[in-house]
């Protein structure tokens, strides 16, 4: 029988123990297609954009493998404070329906909390909805408040990014290795890149992590559009992450990525872009960027299948 004087088993102690466990729910209605919301939630290139809760916090990604069994490791850095390490492991990924991951937070080698995070998606071509449920087990004090603040801020950022995200997809009738080699070959890429009738004039091309492609896109009427791609990640046969600049070392236009997924001998290509501002996104849509981007992926397939 437990003594009422036992400090480890008093009602107050019991309440303190229970307070370390919480189930938190966050909901967002987003003025963006479901496909864009899913990509912004899962694509590593997009997650780097919205994951920092405030401008004073820098999130550095050390690993990012978004597939079942893969993990993501990041450091949350704030001046004058110890780094916060976040390890995320993907347990379930049902595209545009649900994701489940575990999350372990630590600082200076000491675990602060563990959580199971379930995200449910629904929506249409115009609007989408995200419901995130966090089952939290905290080892440190005040973790529930920190989770509430961090998730609310992060999801606000995510909703803003999704509204200026463009997603283009095409299934190409070729193995992933062939699609990859056609994309990452410095002689092949300029032959198919760009909408119908456009050509590329390369100044410099170095298709690797830390590399770049400086080139002009030339329209059928002769109009020249200077471009500069900076490659921040090249993961062979899986994904490319790069920054789009308006001309050599010009202002940033968008953060972009391309991912390749093998599908029964074919390859599903996803091209995503988070534009720097909502105005740039609307301008791009206005001049037909979706249709022109799909033409580019069509030229890629034609380049491959005609060889």
Buried (B, 14 or more C-beta within 10 A) or exposed (E): EEEEEEEEEBEEEEEEEEEBEBEBEBEBEBEBBBBBBBBBBBBBBBBBBBBBBEEEBEBEBEEBBBEEEBBBBBEBBBEEEEBBBBBBBBBEBEEBEBBBBBBBBBBEEEBBBBBBBBBBBBBEEEBBBBBBBBBBBBEBEEBBEBBBEBBBBBBBBBBBBBBBBBBBBBBBEBBBEBBBBBBBEEEBBBBBBBBEEBBBEBEEBEBEEEBBBBBBBBEEEEEEEBBBBBBBBBBEBBBBBBBBBBBBEEEBBBBBBBBBBBEEEBBBBBBBBBBBEEEBBEEBEEEEBEEBBBBBBBBBBEBBEEE
